[in-house]
Amino acid sequence: MISKGAFAKTLLENKARIVHLYQHHPVQLSGRPTVLIEDEKGLYFETTIADTALGNERLELYRNGNIEEHSITACDDHSF
């Protein structure tokens, strides 16, 4: 369970560092969220998936329902 306000500090202080990953795997970057909003359910986000072989493969897995969960994390740009 995630408490309301759990993302507030991170969004305020580190929003530019947040990236969209596949299964928290730091070398499988999907892209950077273009929208990040804490709402009544948790953290709402929208990401434009990178137009790469990995990104296109991931989009297909989302489309056919094989991927239904997402990972986001704050990181330094030099990590990728």
N, CA, C and O atoms as a CHARMM CRD file, in Angstrom:
* protein
*
  320
    1    1 MET  N      0.84600  -1.16500   0.00000 PROA 1      0.00000
    2    1 MET  CA     0.00000   0.00000   0.00000 PROA 1      0.00000
    3    1 MET  C      0.89800   1.23700   0.00000 PROA 1      0.00000
    4    1 MET  O      1.88600   1.29600   0.73200 PROA 1      0.00000
    5    2 ILE  N      0.55300   2.20900  -0.81400 PROA 2      0.00000
    6    2 ILE  CA     1.30900   3.45600  -0.90800 PROA 2      0.00000
    7    2 ILE  C      0.46800   4.56800  -0.31100 PROA 2      0.00000
    8    2 ILE  O     -0.68300   4.76400  -0.70100 PROA 2      0.00000
    9    3 SER  N      1.03900   5.28900   0.63000 PROA 3      0.00000
   10    3 SER  CA     0.33700   6.38600   1.29200 PROA 3      0.00000
   11    3 SER  C      0.27400   7.60900   0.39400 PROA 3      0.00000
   12    3 SER  O      1.20300   7.89100  -0.36200 PROA 3      0.00000
   13    4 LYS  N     -0.84300   8.33500   0.48800 PROA 4      0.00000
   14    4 LYS  CA    -0.98800   9.56400  -0.26800 PROA 4      0.00000
   15    4 LYS  C      0.13400  10.52000   0.13200 PROA 4      0.00000
   16    4 LYS  O      0.41000  10.69100   1.31900 PROA 4      0.00000
   17    5 GLY  N      0.76800  11.13300  -0.83600 PROA 5      0.00000
   18    5 GLY  CA     1.87700  12.04600  -0.58500 PROA 5      0.00000
   19    5 GLY  C      3.24300  11.38400  -0.63400 PROA 5      0.00000
   20    5 GLY  O      4.26300  12.05300  -0.47200 PROA 5      0.00000
   21    6 ALA  N      3.27200  10.06600  -0.85800 PROA 6      0.00000
   22    6 ALA  CA     4.53300   9.33100  -0.85600 PROA 6      0.00000
   23    6 ALA  C      5.50400   9.80000  -1.94500 PROA 6      0.00000
   24    6 ALA  O      6.71800   9.66800  -1.78800 PROA 6      0.00000
   25    7 PHE  N      4.98400  10.33900  -3.03400 PROA 7      0.00000
   26    7 PHE  CA     5.83300  10.75600  -4.14300 PROA 7      0.00000
   27    7 PHE  C      6.12900  12.24800  -4.14600 PROA 7      0.00000
   28    7 PHE  O      6.91900  12.71200  -4.96700 PROA 7      0.00000
   29    8 ALA  N      5.51900  13.00100  -3.25700 PROA 8      0.00000
   30    8 ALA  CA     5.59500  14.46100  -3.29300 PROA 8      0.00000
   31    8 ALA  C      7.02900  14.98000  -3.24100 PROA 8      0.00000
   32    8 ALA  O      7.40100  15.82400  -4.05700 PROA 8      0.00000
   33    9 LYS  N      7.83300  14.50300  -2.31200 PROA 9      0.00000
   34    9 LYS  CA     9.20900  14.98600  -2.16300 PROA 9      0.00000
   35    9 LYS  C     10.04100  14.65000  -3.39600 PROA 9      0.00000
   36    9 LYS  O     10.78600  15.49500  -3.89100 PROA 9      0.00000
   37   10 THR  N      9.92100  13.43000  -3.88900 PROA 10     0.00000
   38   10 THR  CA    10.67800  13.02900  -5.07500 PROA 10     0.00000
   39   10 THR  C     10.28900  13.85800  -6.28300 PROA 10     0.00000
   40   10 THR  O     11.15800  14.29900  -7.03600 PROA 10     0.00000
   41   11 LEU  N      8.99900  14.07700  -6.48000 PROA 11     0.00000
   42   11 LEU  CA     8.56100  14.88700  -7.61700 PROA 11     0.00000
   43   11 LEU  C      9.04700  16.32700  -7.49300 PROA 11     0.00000
   44   11 LEU  O      9.39300  16.95200  -8.49600 PROA 11     0.00000
   45   12 LEU  N      9.07600  16.84800  -6.29200 PROA 12     0.00000
   46   12 LEU  CA     9.51900  18.21800  -6.07100 PROA 12     0.00000
   47   12 LEU  C     11.02900  18.35700  -6.27300 PROA 12     0.00000
   48   12 LEU  O     11.48700  19.31600  -6.89500 PROA 12     0.00000
   49   13 GLU  N     11.79200  17.41400  -5.75700 PROA 13     0.00000
   50   13 GLU  CA    13.24900  17.54700  -5.73500 PROA 13     0.00000
   51   13 GLU  C     13.98200  16.81300  -6.85600 PROA 13     0.00000
   52   13 GLU  O     15.09600  17.19900  -7.21000 PROA 13     0.00000
   53   14 ASN  N     13.38500  15.77000  -7.41700 PROA 14     0.00000
   54   14 ASN  CA    14.12900  14.91300  -8.35800 PROA 14     0.00000
   55   14 ASN  C     13.38000  14.54300  -9.62300 PROA 14     0.00000
   56   14 ASN  O     13.74700  13.57400 -10.28700 PROA 14     0.00000
   57   15 LYS  N     12.35400  15.27500  -9.97200 PROA 15     0.00000
   58   15 LYS  CA    11.51800  14.91900 -11.11800 PROA 15     0.00000
   59   15 LYS  C     12.33200  14.74100 -12.40400 PROA 15     0.00000
   60   15 LYS  O     12.04500  13.84000 -13.19200 PROA 15     0.00000
   61   16 ALA  N     13.32800  15.57500 -12.62000 PROA 16     0.00000
   62   16 ALA  CA    14.13400  15.50300 -13.84500 PROA 16     0.00000
   63   16 ALA  C     15.00200  14.24500 -13.90700 PROA 16     0.00000
   64   16 ALA  O     15.49100  13.88600 -14.97900 PROA 16     0.00000
   65   17 ARG  N     15.19600  13.58000 -12.77900 PROA 17     0.00000
   66   17 ARG  CA    16.03400  12.38200 -12.73600 PROA 17     0.00000
   67   17 ARG  C     15.23800  11.09500 -12.92500 PROA 17     0.00000
   68   17 ARG  O     15.83200  10.01800 -12.98200 PROA 17     0.00000
   69   18 ILE  N     13.92200  11.17400 -13.02400 PROA 18     0.00000
   70   18 ILE  CA    13.08900   9.96900 -13.08100 PROA 18     0.00000
   71   18 ILE  C     13.06700   9.40800 -14.49600 PROA 18     0.00000
   72   18 ILE  O     12.84700  10.13800 -15.46200 PROA 18     0.00000
   73   19 VAL  N     13.29700   8.10900 -14.60800 PROA 19     0.00000
   74   19 VAL  CA    13.28100   7.40900 -15.89000 PROA 19     0.00000
   75   19 VAL  C     12.34800   6.20800 -15.80500 PROA 19     0.00000
   76   19 VAL  O     12.03200   5.73000 -14.71600 PROA 19     0.00000
   77   20 HSD  N     11.91600   5.73000 -16.95100 PROA 20     0.00000
   78   20 HSD  CA    11.03300   4.56600 -17.08000 PROA 20     0.00000
   79   20 HSD  C     11.91900   3.39200 -17.48200 PROA 20     0.00000
   80   20 HSD  O     12.55900   3.41600 -18.53300 PROA 20     0.00000
   81   21 LEU  N     11.95000   2.36900 -16.63900 PROA 21     0.00000
   82   21 LEU  CA    12.77900   1.19600 -16.87400 PROA 21     0.00000
   83   21 LEU  C     11.91200  -0.03900 -17.07900 PROA 21     0.00000
   84   21 LEU  O     10.72100  -0.03700 -16.76800 PROA 21     0.00000
   85   22 TYR  N     12.52000  -1.08000 -17.60200 PROA 22     0.00000
   86   22 TYR  CA    11.86600  -2.37400 -17.67800 PROA 22     0.00000
   87   22 TYR  C     12.35600  -3.21800 -16.50500 PROA 22     0.00000
   88   22 TYR  O     13.54400  -3.53300 -16.42500 PROA 22     0.00000
   89   23 GLN  N     11.46000  -3.58500 -15.60200 PROA 23     0.00000
   90   23 GLN  CA    11.75200  -4.44500 -14.45500 PROA 23     0.00000
   91   23 GLN  C     12.89100  -3.90200 -13.58700 PROA 23     0.00000
   92   23 GLN  O     13.69900  -4.68100 -13.08000 PROA 23     0.00000
   93   24 HSD  N     12.96800  -2.59800 -13.41200 PROA 24     0.00000
   94   24 HSD  CA    14.00200  -1.93700 -12.60400 PROA 24     0.00000
   95   24 HSD  C     15.41400  -2.20500 -13.12300 PROA 24     0.00000
   96   24 HSD  O     16.38400  -1.98500 -12.39700 PROA 24     0.00000
   97   25 HSD  N     15.54500  -2.66800 -14.34300 PROA 25     0.00000
   98   25 HSD  CA    16.85200  -3.00600 -14.90300 PROA 25     0.00000
   99   25 HSD  C     17.47000  -1.75200 -15.51600 PROA 25     0.00000
  100   25 HSD  O     16.94900  -1.25300 -16.51400 PROA 25     0.00000
  101   26 PRO  N     18.55800  -1.22500 -14.95800 PROA 26     0.00000
  102   26 PRO  CA    19.07600   0.07200 -15.38200 PROA 26     0.00000
  103   26 PRO  C     19.59400   0.15300 -16.81100 PROA 26     0.00000
  104   26 PRO  O     19.73300   1.25600 -17.34000 PROA 26     0.00000
  105   27 VAL  N     19.88300  -0.96300 -17.44800 PROA 27     0.00000
  106   27 VAL  CA    20.32300  -0.89000 -18.84500 PROA 27     0.00000
  107   27 VAL  C     19.16700  -1.06500 -19.82000 PROA 27     0.00000
  108   27 VAL  O     19.37800  -1.05400 -21.03200 PROA 27     0.00000
  109   28 GLN  N     17.94900  -1.22600 -19.31200 PROA 28     0.00000
  110   28 GLN  CA    16.78700  -1.37000 -20.18100 PROA 28     0.00000
  111   28 GLN  C     15.89000  -0.14400 -20.06200 PROA 28     0.00000
  112   28 GLN  O     14.72500  -0.23600 -19.67700 PROA 28     0.00000
  113   29 LEU  N     16.46200   0.99400 -20.40100 PROA 29     0.00000
  114   29 LEU  CA    15.75200   2.26800 -20.35600 PROA 29     0.00000
  115   29 LEU  C     14.68400   2.30700 -21.43900 PROA 29     0.00000
  116   29 LEU  O     14.96500   2.05400 -22.61000 PROA 29     0.00000
  117   30 SER  N     13.45300   2.62700 -21.03700 PROA 30     0.00000
  118   30 SER  CA    12.35000   2.76100 -21.99500 PROA 30     0.00000
  119   30 SER  C     12.20900   4.19100 -22.47400 PROA 30     0.00000
  120   30 SER  O     11.83900   4.43200 -23.62400 PROA 30     0.00000
  121   31 GLY  N     12.50100   5.13500 -21.60500 PROA 31     0.00000
  122   31 GLY  CA    12.36300   6.54700 -21.92100 PROA 31     0.00000
  123   31 GLY  C     12.22400   7.33300 -20.63000 PROA 31     0.00000
  124   31 GLY  O     12.40500   6.79400 -19.53800 PROA 31     0.00000
  125   32 ARG  N     11.90100   8.61100 -20.76300 PROA 32     0.00000
  126   32 ARG  CA    11.65900   9.46300 -19.60200 PROA 32     0.00000
  127   32 ARG  C     10.18300   9.83000 -19.59000 PROA 32     0.00000
  128   32 ARG  O      9.62100  10.16500 -20.63200 PROA 32     0.00000
  129   33 PRO  N      9.55500   9.77000 -18.43200 PROA 33     0.00000
  130   33 PRO  CA     8.15400  10.16900 -18.35100 PROA 33     0.00000
  131   33 PRO  C      7.97700  11.62900 -18.78700 PROA 33     0.00000
  132   33 PRO  O      8.76200  12.50000 -18.41300 PROA 33     0.00000
  133   34 THR  N      6.94900  11.87300 -19.57000 PROA 34     0.00000
  134   34 THR  CA     6.61400  13.23000 -20.00000 PROA 34     0.00000
  135   34 THR  C      5.57200  13.84700 -19.08200 PROA 34     0.00000
  136   34 THR  O      5.41100  15.06600 -19.04500 PROA 34     0.00000
  137   35 VAL  N      4.86300  12.99900 -18.34100 PROA 35     0.00000
  138   35 VAL  CA     3.86300  13.43000 -17.35700 PROA 35     0.00000
  139   35 VAL  C      4.07800  12.61300 -16.09100 PROA 35     0.00000
  140   35 VAL  O      4.15300  11.38500 -16.14500 PROA 35     0.00000
  141   36 LEU  N      4.17700  13.28700 -14.95600 PROA 36     0.00000
  142   36 LEU  CA     4.27100  12.63800 -13.64800 PROA 36     0.00000
  143   36 LEU  C      3.39200  13.40700 -12.68600 PROA 36     0.00000
  144   36 LEU  O      3.67000  14.56400 -12.37000 PROA 36     0.00000
  145   37 ILE  N      2.32200  12.76300 -12.21400 PROA 37     0.00000
  146   37 ILE  CA     1.38100  13.41900 -11.31600 PROA 37     0.00000
  147   37 ILE  C      0.96300  12.43200 -10.23700 PROA 37     0.00000
  148   37 ILE  O      0.52900  11.31900 -10.53400 PROA 37     0.00000
  149   38 GLU  N      1.09600  12.84300  -9.00100 PROA 38     0.00000
  150   38 GLU  CA     0.58300  12.01500  -7.91900 PROA 38     0.00000
  151   38 GLU  C     -0.92100  12.24400  -7.83700 PROA 38     0.00000
  152   38 GLU  O     -1.37200  13.38300  -7.71400 PROA 38     0.00000
  153   39 ASP  N     -1.69900  11.16200  -7.90300 PROA 39     0.00000
  154   39 ASP  CA    -3.15700  11.27600  -7.82900 PROA 39     0.00000
  155   39 ASP  C     -3.68200  10.39500  -6.70000 PROA 39     0.00000
  156   39 ASP  O     -2.90200   9.89100  -5.89200 PROA 39     0.00000
  157   40 GLU  N     -4.98500  10.20900  -6.63900 PROA 40     0.00000
  158   40 GLU  CA    -5.59200   9.43800  -5.55200 PROA 40     0.00000
  159   40 GLU  C     -5.23800   7.95100  -5.58900 PROA 40     0.00000
  160   40 GLU  O     -5.39800   7.26200  -4.58100 PROA 40     0.00000
  161   41 LYS  N     -4.76700   7.44700  -6.71600 PROA 41     0.00000
  162   41 LYS  CA    -4.40400   6.03600  -6.83300 PROA 41     0.00000
  163   41 LYS  C     -2.92000   5.78900  -6.62600 PROA 41     0.00000
  164   41 LYS  O     -2.51700   4.66500  -6.32700 PROA 41     0.00000
  165   42 GLY  N     -2.10800   6.81300  -6.77900 PROA 42     0.00000
  166   42 GLY  CA    -0.66300   6.64300  -6.67800 PROA 42     0.00000
  167   42 GLY  C      0.03500   7.62000  -7.59600 PROA 42     0.00000
  168   42 GLY  O     -0.23600   8.82000  -7.55500 PROA 42     0.00000
  169   43 LEU  N      0.93000   7.11400  -8.42200 PROA 43     0.00000
  170   43 LEU  CA     1.68200   7.96100  -9.34500 PROA 43     0.00000
  171   43 LEU  C      1.21600   7.69900 -10.77100 PROA 43     0.00000
  172   43 LEU  O      1.40300   6.60600 -11.30700 PROA 43     0.00000
  173   44 TYR  N      0.61300   8.70500 -11.37100 PROA 44     0.00000
  174   44 TYR  CA     0.19300   8.62100 -12.77400 PROA 44     0.00000
  175   44 TYR  C      1.35900   9.10900 -13.61600 PROA 44     0.00000
  176   44 TYR  O      1.97100  10.13100 -13.30800 PROA 44     0.00000
  177   45 PHE  N      1.66500   8.37600 -14.68100 PROA 45     0.00000
  178   45 PHE  CA     2.72500   8.82900 -15.57800 PROA 45     0.00000
  179   45 PHE  C      2.41200   8.46200 -17.01500 PROA 45     0.00000
  180   45 PHE  O      1.67000   7.52000 -17.29200 PROA 45     0.00000
  181   46 GLU  N      2.98800   9.22200 -17.91200 PROA 46     0.00000
  182   46 GLU  CA     2.95700   8.93000 -19.34800 PROA 46     0.00000
  183   46 GLU  C      4.39000   9.01500 -19.83700 PROA 46     0.00000
  184   46 GLU  O      5.12200   9.94100 -19.48700 PROA 46     0.00000
  185   47 THR  N      4.78300   8.05000 -20.64300 PROA 47     0.00000
  186   47 THR  CA     6.13200   8.01300 -21.19300 PROA 47     0.00000
  187   47 THR  C      6.04700   7.80300 -22.69700 PROA 47     0.00000
  188   47 THR  O      5.26700   6.98200 -23.17900 PROA 47     0.00000
  189   48 THR  N      6.84500   8.54400 -23.41900 PROA 48     0.00000
  190   48 THR  CA     7.03800   8.25900 -24.83200 PROA 48     0.00000
  191   48 THR  C      8.17000   7.24000 -24.90500 PROA 48     0.00000
  192   48 THR  O      9.31900   7.54600 -24.58500 PROA 48     0.00000
  193   49 ILE  N      7.83200   6.03200 -25.32800 PROA 49     0.00000
  194   49 ILE  CA     8.82400   4.96200 -25.40100 PROA 49     0.00000
  195   49 ILE  C      9.80100   5.26800 -26.53300 PROA 49     0.00000
  196   49 ILE  O      9.39700   5.67600 -27.62200 PROA 49     0.00000
  197   50 ALA  N     11.08400   5.06800 -26.26300 PROA 50     0.00000
  198   50 ALA  CA    12.13800   5.35100 -27.23300 PROA 50     0.00000
  199   50 ALA  C     11.94400   4.53400 -28.50600 PROA 50     0.00000
  200   50 ALA  O     11.56000   3.36600 -28.44900 PROA 50     0.00000
  201   51 ASP  N     12.21000   5.15000 -29.64600 PROA 51     0.00000
  202   51 ASP  CA    12.11700   4.48400 -30.95200 PROA 51     0.00000
  203   51 ASP  C     13.42300   3.74000 -31.21000 PROA 51     0.00000
  204   51 ASP  O     14.24000   4.13800 -32.04100 PROA 51     0.00000
  205   52 THR  N     13.58800   2.64900 -30.47100 PROA 52     0.00000
  206   52 THR  CA    14.75700   1.77800 -30.59000 PROA 52     0.00000
  207   52 THR  C     14.25600   0.35700 -30.75000 PROA 52     0.00000
  208   52 THR  O     13.06200   0.10000 -30.59900 PROA 52     0.00000
  209   53 ALA  N     15.14500  -0.56300 -31.05200 PROA 53     0.00000
  210   53 ALA  CA    14.73900  -1.96800 -31.16300 PROA 53     0.00000
  211   53 ALA  C     14.11100  -2.43000 -29.84400 PROA 53     0.00000
  212   53 ALA  O     13.06400  -3.07800 -29.84200 PROA 53     0.00000
  213   54 LEU  N     14.75300  -2.09300 -28.73200 PROA 54     0.00000
  214   54 LEU  CA    14.22800  -2.48000 -27.42900 PROA 54     0.00000
  215   54 LEU  C     12.89200  -1.80500 -27.14200 PROA 54     0.00000
  216   54 LEU  O     11.96600  -2.44700 -26.64700 PROA 54     0.00000
  217   55 GLY  N     12.78900  -0.51600 -27.45000 PROA 55     0.00000
  218   55 GLY  CA    11.54500   0.21600 -27.23000 PROA 55     0.00000
  219   55 GLY  C     10.40300  -0.34600 -28.06400 PROA 55     0.00000
  220   55 GLY  O      9.29300  -0.51800 -27.56000 PROA 55     0.00000
  221   56 ASN  N     10.66600  -0.63200 -29.33000 PROA 56     0.00000
  222   56 ASN  CA     9.62400  -1.17700 -30.21000 PROA 56     0.00000
  223   56 ASN  C      9.19400  -2.57200 -29.77000 PROA 56     0.00000
  224   56 ASN  O      8.01300  -2.91400 -29.84300 PROA 56     0.00000
  225   57 GLU  N     10.15600  -3.37800 -29.31100 PROA 57     0.00000
  226   57 GLU  CA     9.82100  -4.70500 -28.79700 PROA 57     0.00000
  227   57 GLU  C      8.94400  -4.58200 -27.54700 PROA 57     0.00000
  228   57 GLU  O      7.96600  -5.31300 -27.38900 PROA 57     0.00000
  229   58 ARG  N      9.30200  -3.66500 -26.68000 PROA 58     0.00000
  230   58 ARG  CA     8.53500  -3.46000 -25.45100 PROA 58     0.00000
  231   58 ARG  C      7.11900  -2.98900 -25.76800 PROA 58     0.00000
  232   58 ARG  O      6.16300  -3.46200 -25.15400 PROA 58     0.00000
  233   59 LEU  N      6.96900  -2.05800 -26.72600 PROA 59     0.00000
  234   59 LEU  CA     5.63200  -1.59100 -27.10600 PROA 59     0.00000
  235   59 LEU  C      4.75900  -2.74500 -27.58400 PROA 59     0.00000
  236   59 LEU  O      3.57700  -2.81400 -27.24700 PROA 59     0.00000
  237   60 GLU  N      5.33400  -3.63800 -28.35800 PROA 60     0.00000
  238   60 GLU  CA     4.56900  -4.79400 -28.82500 PROA 60     0.00000
  239   60 GLU  C      4.14200  -5.67300 -27.64500 PROA 60     0.00000
  240   60 GLU  O      3.02300  -6.18500 -27.62600 PROA 60     0.00000
  241   61 LEU  N      5.02200  -5.84600 -26.67300 PROA 61     0.00000
  242   61 LEU  CA     4.67200  -6.63600 -25.49000 PROA 61     0.00000
  243   61 LEU  C      3.57100  -5.96100 -24.67700 PROA 61     0.00000
  244   61 LEU  O      2.72100  -6.65000 -24.11200 PROA 61     0.00000
  245   62 TYR  N      3.56600  -4.61800 -24.60500 PROA 62     0.00000
  246   62 TYR  CA     2.47000  -3.90300 -23.95300 PROA 62     0.00000
  247   62 TYR  C      1.17500  -4.11600 -24.73000 PROA 62     0.00000
  248   62 TYR  O      0.13400  -4.40800 -24.14200 PROA 62     0.00000
  249   63 ARG  N      1.24200  -3.97100 -26.04300 PROA 63     0.00000
  250   63 ARG  CA     0.03600  -4.08500 -26.87800 PROA 63     0.00000
  251   63 ARG  C     -0.63000  -5.44800 -26.76100 PROA 63     0.00000
  252   63 ARG  O     -1.85700  -5.54000 -26.71900 PROA 63     0.00000
  253   64 ASN  N      0.17700  -6.51000 -26.70700 PROA 64     0.00000
  254   64 ASN  CA    -0.44000  -7.84200 -26.65300 PROA 64     0.00000
  255   64 ASN  C     -0.67100  -8.33300 -25.22300 PROA 64     0.00000
  256   64 ASN  O     -1.05000  -9.48700 -25.02200 PROA 64     0.00000
  257   65 GLY  N     -0.44700  -7.46300 -24.22400 PROA 65     0.00000
  258   65 GLY  CA    -0.78800  -7.78100 -22.85000 PROA 65     0.00000
  259   65 GLY  C      0.24200  -8.57900 -22.07300 PROA 65     0.00000
  260   65 GLY  O     -0.02800  -9.00500 -20.95000 PROA 65     0.00000
  261   66 ASN  N      1.41300  -8.78900 -22.64500 PROA 66     0.00000
  262   66 ASN  CA     2.44300  -9.53700 -21.93100 PROA 66     0.00000
  263   66 ASN  C      3.12500  -8.71900 -20.84200 PROA 66     0.00000
  264   66 ASN  O      3.64700  -9.28500 -19.88200 PROA 66     0.00000
  265   67 ILE  N      3.13000  -7.41600 -20.97500 PROA 67     0.00000
  266   67 ILE  CA     3.65700  -6.54000 -19.92400 PROA 67     0.00000
  267   67 ILE  C      2.49400  -5.71800 -19.39800 PROA 67     0.00000
  268   67 ILE  O      1.79700  -5.05300 -20.16500 PROA 67     0.00000
  269   68 GLU  N      2.28700  -5.76400 -18.09100 PROA 68     0.00000
  270   68 GLU  CA     1.20800  -5.00400 -17.47000 PROA 68     0.00000
  271   68 GLU  C      1.69200  -4.17000 -16.29600 PROA 68     0.00000
  272   68 GLU  O      0.89400  -3.48100 -15.66100 PROA 68     0.00000
  273   69 GLU  N      2.98900  -4.22000 -15.99300 PROA 69     0.00000
  274   69 GLU  CA     3.54800  -3.47300 -14.88200 PROA 69     0.00000
  275   69 GLU  C      4.71100  -2.63100 -15.38400 PROA 69     0.00000
  276   69 GLU  O      5.28000  -2.90000 -16.44100 PROA 69     0.00000
  277   70 HSD  N      5.05300  -1.61200 -14.61100 PROA 70     0.00000
  278   70 HSD  CA     6.06900  -0.66300 -15.03300 PROA 70     0.00000
  279   70 HSD  C      7.00800  -0.37000 -13.88200 PROA 70     0.00000
  280   70 HSD  O      6.65600  -0.56500 -12.71800 PROA 70     0.00000
  281   71 SER  N      8.19500   0.09700 -14.20200 PROA 71     0.00000
  282   71 SER  CA     9.16200   0.51900 -13.20100 PROA 71     0.00000
  283   71 SER  C      9.62300   1.92600 -13.53600 PROA 71     0.00000
  284   71 SER  O      9.92100   2.23900 -14.68800 PROA 71     0.00000
  285   72 ILE  N      9.67600   2.76500 -12.51900 PROA 72     0.00000
  286   72 ILE  CA    10.30100   4.06400 -12.68500 PROA 72     0.00000
  287   72 ILE  C     11.26800   4.23800 -11.53000 PROA 72     0.00000
  288   72 ILE  O     11.06300   3.67300 -10.45600 PROA 72     0.00000
  289   73 THR  N     12.30300   5.00100 -11.73800 PROA 73     0.00000
  290   73 THR  CA    13.27300   5.25000 -10.69000 PROA 73     0.00000
  291   73 THR  C     13.94800   6.59200 -10.94200 PROA 73     0.00000
  292   73 THR  O     13.95200   7.09600 -12.06500 PROA 73     0.00000
  293   74 ALA  N     14.50500   7.15200  -9.91200 PROA 74     0.00000
  294   74 ALA  CA    15.32100   8.35300 -10.05700 PROA 74     0.00000
  295   74 ALA  C     16.75800   7.90400 -10.20100 PROA 74     0.00000
  296   74 ALA  O     17.22300   7.03500  -9.46300 PROA 74     0.00000
  297   75 CYS  N     17.46200   8.49500 -11.15000 PROA 75     0.00000
  298   75 CYS  CA    18.85900   8.14300 -11.36900 PROA 75     0.00000
  299   75 CYS  C     19.61800   9.33200 -11.91100 PROA 75     0.00000
  300   75 CYS  O     19.02400  10.32500 -12.33100 PROA 75     0.00000
  301   76 ASP  N     20.92200   9.22500 -11.89800 PROA 76     0.00000
  302   76 ASP  CA    21.75300  10.24700 -12.51400 PROA 76     0.00000
  303   76 ASP  C     21.87800   9.95000 -13.98400 PROA 76     0.00000
  304   76 ASP  O     21.95900   8.78500 -14.37300 PROA 76     0.00000
  305   77 ASP  N     21.89500  10.99100 -14.82400 PROA 77     0.00000
  306   77 ASP  CA    21.98800  10.81400 -16.27900 PROA 77     0.00000
  307   77 ASP  C     23.18400   9.96700 -16.68800 PROA 77     0.00000
  308   77 ASP  O     23.10400   9.22700 -17.66800 PROA 77     0.00000
  309   78 HSD  N     24.28100  10.05800 -15.96300 PROA 78     0.00000
  310   78 HSD  CA    25.47200   9.31200 -16.35300 PROA 78     0.00000
  311   78 HSD  C     25.35000   7.81900 -16.08800 PROA 78     0.00000
  312   78 HSD  O     26.26600   7.06400 -16.41400 PROA 78     0.00000
  313   79 SER  N     24.24500   7.37700 -15.50800 PROA 79     0.00000
  314   79 SER  CA    24.04400   5.94600 -15.24000 PROA 79     0.00000
  315   79 SER  C     23.72300   5.17500 -16.50800 PROA 79     0.00000
  316   79 SER  O     23.81900   3.94700 -16.51900 PROA 79     0.00000
  317   80 PHE  N     23.33800   5.87500 -17.59000 PROA 80     0.00000
  318   80 PHE  CA    22.91100   5.17400 -18.81000 PROA 80     0.00000
  319   80 PHE  C     23.85600   5.41200 -19.93500 PROA 80     0.00000
  320   80 PHE  O     23.64900   4.89800 -21.03400 PROA 80     0.00000
